[in-house]
Amino acid sequence: MPLPTGNVPWPPPYLKPALDAMHTWDTWWSGDPDRLESLYGGNTGAYDLKAAQFAGGVVGRLARWWWGTPTGPNERRTKVHIPLAGDLCAGSADLLFSEPPKFTVQGDSTTKRLNLLMDDGMLATLQTGAEIGAALGGVYLRPVYDKSIADRPWLDAVHADRAIPEFTWGRLAAVTFWRVVHEEDGQVWRHLERHEPGRILHGLYQGTDGKLGRVVPLQDHPATEGLATVVNEESYVDTGYDGLDVAHVANQLSRRWRGNQRLKDLGRSDLDGVETLMDQLDEAYSSWMRDIRLGKGRIVVPDAYLQSAGLGRGATWNPDQEAFAGINALARGENMQLTVAQFAIRVQEHRDTVEDLINQILRSVGYSGQTFGLGGDVAVTATEVVSKERRSMTTRGRKILRWRPALAHAIEALLAVDKAVYGGSIVAQRPNIEFEDSVQEDPLQLANTVDVLRRAQAASTEVLVRMVHPDWGDTMVQEEVGRIHQEQGMAVPDPMQTGDIP
């Protein structure tokens, strides 16, 4: 299927519900108070708040949000934002890729090349992709290369709000990525990159904010002129991979678009459904800060105690002045006394409310409070950690079920592109992927376990070495077993290797 040729609306109208939701999730993820006020209309102040809250439609819905409450005239903004959305998405990525996954392929040359491709940059890309997917509901992985800056290809993560996917029976069949490369005088230049099995099509369009516009040559803009030398007459590039070279990772099963055949496979954000709770959390924390501001001690003094600063300049009060002269009105009684105002700060009530809202948000998203530092940092065993963070571990396992096949597909495409572009004797194949355990056993606890098993003669030396070093290969394990036996005098020579028997 070719790229669009007419002046069609862009992005496609059927994606508007998804893009609007992604815009909301992205705003909460960003943690920017200005963007939150702009999203909910709280920075306009141009309408009657009371009337708007009882109105219907978009205006009424937004005005009923706390972030939709405008700041009064001549008042500074006192709203406080807790960036919990960013913590949730980052925590999701840490659970998945705090340690690099283990890839296993057949063939020494392919294994060696894959180990070279799996540098620190790939792990950083996977962590970024996991955070993006948790925020926007999904992410796309694609192999890219540039011979002028690297001698090997690498994986790139594409945000879900810059993709037009096409699914067949729940699987990605094709996808069009787009980006704005230039805006000037109402003109918008977009680069479209359509991925189909075996090829990538490129197109440059000059249009407006809501229309794609007309097709222009790739060399007409510096951002795409380099592509003009690599595409063929039909404006596409062979990928060297028979299948689709893009993998889509849905964060979780979508709820709100279950009945929409075009949107149901996009995935669900971790922030979907907890926006109101995060709004109330910000309101509760802002109320707490308001109590602190109002709770500052203030001294109310009579007018006679004030010192004039001159005509038209008002008067001031110096609380550190030790003596006052010329005040003959002290005999008037109580009206001339100093008044100290000190309001109570409801710390416990606000803390309980904030903690309850945070726990409710974490439960709704599918995480345990201990994952995000709630409950203290008491040293416990790995078994106790797993028990306390069982809900987080369950959510992690559910996400791994979606990440493992998509990541394996992306690595296979990466190997195919590497072979087609850079050559070599590697074989493009789908690797076996093992995600590392995110909870590590305490070294002292593990040593005690190994010691008990050895004294009980319940495990061999090889089994004990593998328990202590689960990341070691067979060669390293056998070498360590041999060293242990040598040190303990348990190494017995093979009688068949001692020479001729007399």
C-alpha positions, 0 to 999 in steps of 0.5 A: 500500500503506497503512501498518501497522495491527496491532501488528506487530514493529518493525523487521520481522524479515526485516531483522534480519541487515542491521540487525545488520550495520549496527550493527556497521559503525556501531560501528566507524565511530563510533570509540568504544572503549566501544561496541566493548567493549559490542558484543563483550562486553569490558566485562562481565568476568562470564564465564570468558574461557578457557572462553568462547573455546572455547564455540560460539554468539554467546558464543564468537564474540564472546569470540574478538575482541580487543575481546571480551577483558574488562579484569581486575579492579582494572586500567585499560583499556589498549586503544587504538583506531585510528579507521581506519574513520572515515578510510575512510568520510570518504576515500570521501566526499572522493573523490566530493564534494571539489568540487561536481558540475556539473549541466546542465539545459535552459532558462534559468529552470530553470538559474537556479533549480537554481543557487540550489538548489545552495548550499553546503548541498547539497554538505555533504549530498552529502558527509554522504550519501556518508560514511553510505553508505560506512559503512552500505552505502547512503543515501537522498536525498529532497527536503524543505521548510519554508516557515517557515524557507526559500524553497526545498526542499533535499535530505536524507540518510536513514540506511540503518538507519532505512529499510524499502525495497521493491525491484522488479527492483533498483530502489527502488519504495517505502520507509518511513522511521521514527524514534523521537520519544518514549520513556517508561515502556516506551512507544515513540512512532514516526513512520512516513513511507512514500514511494510514487510521487506521495505520502507517507503519515504515521503515528504509533504508540504501542508498545513496544521490539519492537512497533509498537503502535497508531495514534494521531492525528498531533496527539497528539505535538509532533513530528508535530502540524504534519503533521496540518494538511497531510495529507488524510483518507487521511493522505498528502501529494501530492509534485507528482512522478509518480514516487518522490521518494526515491533510493537510493544503494547503496555497492557490490554486496552480497556477504553477502546475494546469495542473499536477495531482500529484502536483496540490493539494500541495498548493501555497506559499505566496512567489510564483511569488514575488521572482523577486520583492524581488530580486529587493528590495535587489538591490535597498536597496543595492544601497541606502547603496552604496550611503551612503558609497560613500557619506562619506566625503573624503579629497584628499591631495598632496603627499607633505602633507603625512608623510612617515612611513618608507621605504616600509611602505607608507605614512599617512595623519593626518587631526588633525595636527595643524601645518606643517613644512618643506613644501616649495612647497605651492607656486606652486598654485592650485595643492597643495590645499586640495580637499574635495570630498562629493557625494550626497546621494539620500535618497528620490529616494531610499526611494520611490523606496523601498517603491513602491517595498514593496507595490507591493510585499504586493499587489501581496501576498494579504496583506495591507501595514498597516498590516506590519506597513506601514502608521504609528501607528495612533490610529484608531477604529476597523472599520477603521482598518478593512477598511484599512486592508481589503485586509489582512482580505480578505486573512485571510478569504480565508486561514481560509476556508482551515484551519478550516476543516483541523484543525477539522480533526486533532483535531478529530484524536487527540481525537481518539489517546488520547482515544486509548492510554490513555483511558478515557470516551471521544468521538472522534468527529469533533469539531466546530471551531471559529477563533477569530477576529484579530481586537479588538475594542478599550475599550473606543470606545466600552464603548461609544457605550454601553452607547449610546445603554443603554440610547436609551433603544435599547439593554438589559443588557444581550446584552450589557454584551455580546458586552463587553465580547464576549468571555464569556459563558452563565453562566458568562454572566448571573452572570454579568447581575445579579450583574449589576441588584443588584448594580442598584437596578433592581433585583426584587425577584421572587414572587413564591420564597418568601414563602407561600402566606397568 
